[in-house]
Amino acid sequence: MTTAKSLILIAHEGMENQLVKLVKANRPIFESYRLLSTKETGALIEKELGLEVSALHSISQGAEVHLCGLICTTGVIRAVFFLRDPLATG
């Protein structure tokens, strides 16, 4: 069995700053994992916190589908942090 070494970080539009706050408040935990995210959210976390994030495609390019594939097929994802806007449609 593979040890899970990565975390996925996803945020709906408008929720990115809340995700940055979550990561900042729990930085020691997040620093001990490889971070994966969408292009936009990953860039914001890198800019605001200086943490390295492996950013995949933009949401518009199917990043969420790629991230879900990683969860299902690799066995290296420890957790997914998805900050959802409860007022968003879709």
C-alpha positions, 0 to 999 in steps of 0.5 A: 500500500502506498503512503499518501503524500499529497493534498489537493486544494480546490476553491470555488471562485470567491473562496480562494482567500478563505483557502489561503487563510486555512493553509496559513493557519495550519501551515506546519501540516501543509508544509509536510505534504506535496500540494496539488491545486488548480492553476489559479488557486495554486498561484495564489497560495504560492504568492501569498504564502510562498509554499510550492504548489503543483498546479494543474490546468485551469478549471476551464481546462478540466483541472477538477477532472484531472484531480479526481483522476489522481484521487481514484488511480494513484493512491497518493492523495491523503485528503482533499480540501474543497472550499465550496461557495454554497451560493454558487450554481452547478 
